[in-house]
Amino acid sequence: MTYAMWAGMGIVGTTLLGIFLFHEKLSVPQAICVILIVVGIAGLKILAEN
């Protein structure tokens, strides 16, 4: 689960850096995909059995 969390944070971080540093445009479908990644990471964390 840790790998999935780090990979997801890397994807979201790279996306945000692209938007803010390189002025890339984020389309609605791309934004939905990034939101789904964040929701997936949160779901993994919430539903994880320790």
C-alpha positions as CSV (number, residue, x, y, z in Angstrom):
1,M,0.0,0.0,0.0
2,T,2.9,2.4,0.7
3,Y,4.0,2.1,-2.9
4,A,0.6,3.1,-4.2
5,M,0.5,6.1,-1.9
6,W,3.9,7.3,-3.0
7,A,3.2,6.7,-6.6
8,G,-0.1,8.6,-6.3
9,M,1.5,11.5,-4.5
10,G,4.1,11.6,-7.2
11,I,1.5,11.8,-10.0
12,V,-0.5,14.5,-8.2
13,G,2.7,16.4,-7.4
14,T,4.0,16.2,-11.0
15,T,0.6,17.4,-12.3
16,L,0.6,20.4,-9.9
17,L,4.2,21.3,-10.8
18,G,3.3,21.2,-14.5
19,I,0.4,23.5,-13.9
20,F,2.2,26.0,-11.8
21,L,5.7,26.0,-13.2
22,F,5.1,25.3,-16.8
23,H,1.6,26.8,-17.2
24,E,0.1,23.6,-18.6
25,K,-3.6,23.5,-19.0
26,L,-5.6,21.0,-17.1
27,S,-8.7,19.8,-19.0
28,V,-11.9,18.6,-17.2
29,P,-11.2,14.9,-17.9
30,Q,-7.6,15.2,-16.7
31,A,-8.8,16.9,-13.5
32,I,-11.3,14.1,-12.9
33,C,-8.6,11.5,-13.3
34,V,-6.3,13.4,-10.8
35,I,-9.3,13.6,-8.3
36,L,-9.9,9.8,-8.8
37,I,-6.3,9.1,-7.9
38,V,-6.6,11.2,-4.7
39,V,-9.8,9.5,-3.8
40,G,-8.2,6.1,-4.5
41,I,-5.3,6.9,-2.2
42,A,-7.6,8.1,0.5
43,G,-9.7,5.0,0.1
44,L,-6.7,2.7,0.4
45,K,-5.6,4.5,3.6
46,I,-9.1,4.5,5.2
47,L,-9.8,0.8,4.3
48,A,-6.4,-0.6,5.2
49,E,-6.3,-3.1,7.9
50,N,-3.4,-2.7,10.3
